[in-house]
């Protein structure tokens, strides 16, 4: 069997903004990629798409995420439907448990998620999701954690946070990230990332931010936990890892 990637993010479109090029690159190489998206994005704007309620927006954004996932090459998509904008107030043990279950079901080699700063936007949902995903990375390995799930423990090899380099062309994005340790060349996959972003039709009002802060030839990650990289900077998230049988 090949390696596998598990992506854990907060909103529909986070997967494209944060690691869309990485997903497209590895998926095209035959690496299975699965996605946990905590909310339906129902508190977002709709960029002129007629929407009558949060519930209708949730339906649209779930559909858009499926379309973007198909463009990028994502396989399974899990959306437990937490309230958009309220992850910091939700039951953290429940959210962490849902991510633990996702990791145990999909059994990724590498988990990709937000860093503690919450992406260049510093969104509170992003920060809360980072905390839960980090805890889940460790708890998914323990048989005594969430035994009611009746799922076998799983030990991912690495946890990576989204990272970036400053300055951005748009000066409003000022937050620093955890220092990057993986520089992934995604230039050949920018067209796929662009198409995935366009699939999020209700989010086209964020186009300026997408192209100024998320659309580059290189995407960056920071090793947060797990098996050390063979060198301080790598160009492959699986560098130094054996293929699992």
PyMOL commands that set and color helices and strands:
alter all, ss='L'
color gray80, all
select helices_A, chain A and resi 14-28+54-72+87-89+92-106+124-139+147-149+187-199+201-213
alter helices_A, ss='H'
color red, helices_A
select strands_A, chain A and resi 4-9+32-37+77-78+110-113+158-163+182-185+218-226
alter strands_A, ss='S'
color yellow, strands_A
deselect
rebuild
show_as cartoon
